[in-house]
Amino acid sequence: MKKIPIILIIGLLTSCIHSNKFTVTGTIEGGVGEMIYLEHNGLAKNTLLDSARIKKNNTFRFRAKAPLYPDFYCLKLGSKQIHFAVDSTETIEINAPFDGFSTDYTITGSESNTDIQTLRKSIGKVQQKANQIVKGLSNAERNNLIDELTLLLEEHKNLAKPIILKNPRSAAAYYAIFQQVNDVYVFTPYDKEDRPYCAAVATSYNTYMPNYDRSKNLYAWVMDAIKSERQARQQAAWREIIEQSGVGFIDIELPDHNEQMRKLSDLSGKIILLDFSTYDSQESISYTFTLRELYDQYASKGFEIYQVSLDRNKFVWEDAIENLPWICVRDENGPNTRYAATYNIRAIPSYFLIDRSGDIVGRDMDINTLRKEIEKRL
């Protein structure tokens, strides 16, 4: 067996040791002797990693453990900062003058950092304009500044959007989503126009880096926005129920199995059981028998059932309701009918009792309570 020179072994070992490191190097013109700091900008806190004194030839150099996922770092020189990202074991080179350290620097080593620099310069202009809106301004001055700020913010977002869509998995895309002006996020998933951009980054990070804390945080943020919007729509629907003049329910108009359009409001003046259910479940037979008993007992006294099917299979539904005496309708979208969302249907079967005045007087009661409520209103 051939012997491997000891120098080669040392070289290989050194290579392995350093393979999980990234390097930040460069020059600070006019900064000889000044202290410069490398900081990690974590999701929850910032951590000082290293410090160095700028050498006589204006150079500095840091080496640090490479992150498992794309992450964010900062060079600090006094009160001035340069933010950048590290994707792997790369080398980032930053050159800057001492006086214009945080604004006039150049950065090479990754496309993401070029984009991040562009985003930082742009948001800096927006923040400068926001800083001009202070107390003591006249209404005209304030309004002019707000108009200018709005325009700058729109220009910034138009700059950021293609950066986000170019590579939603990039550090630059993530950075763009979380930029702020006066501690307010420029992009937010709670805004319908912003949500596609937030969702693109959230989906990419969650798909390729599901265990990353940043991925989990962003994905949860977007999902909360979607959930909040659904809740707002449901609340609006219920406000419509309450406020609708003369009618305490939102009207429904859907076709029955004969393709005849049937409106819920056509039953006004009767006691109505508005039912949302399916016929493709094991419980449907016993549930249908219960409804049949109610209908047979009270139909002659002014009781009616308006049943909205949430069945996926139209043929199963048509076969099941062929001989039923009450009104059965179905949306071609099946369980995705908009009326299920309007009435906030979370489980099936689910029903509402509507009195002769059109007011909803109960929901999903047990059968004995339902009978009493029906009899009370006959």
Secondary structure, 3 states (H helix, E strand, C coil): CCCCCHHHHHHHHHHHHHCCEEEEEEEEECCCCCEEEEEEECCCCEEEEEEEECCCCCEEEEEEECCCCCEEEEEEECCEEEEEEECCCCEEEEEEECCCCCCCCEEECCHHHHHHHHHHHHHHHHHHHHHCCCCCCCHHHHHHHHHHHHHHHHHHHHHHHHHHHHCCCCHHHHHHHCCEECCEECCCCCCCCCHHHHHHHHHHHHHHCCCCHHHHHHHHHHHHHHHHHHHHHHHHHHHHHHHCCCCECCCCEEECCCCCEEEHHHHCCCEEEEEEECCCCCCHHHHHHHHHHHHHHHHHHCEEEEEEECCCCHHHHHHHCCCCCCEEEECCCHHHCHHHHHCCCCCCCEEEEECCCCEEEEECCCHHHHHHHHHHHC
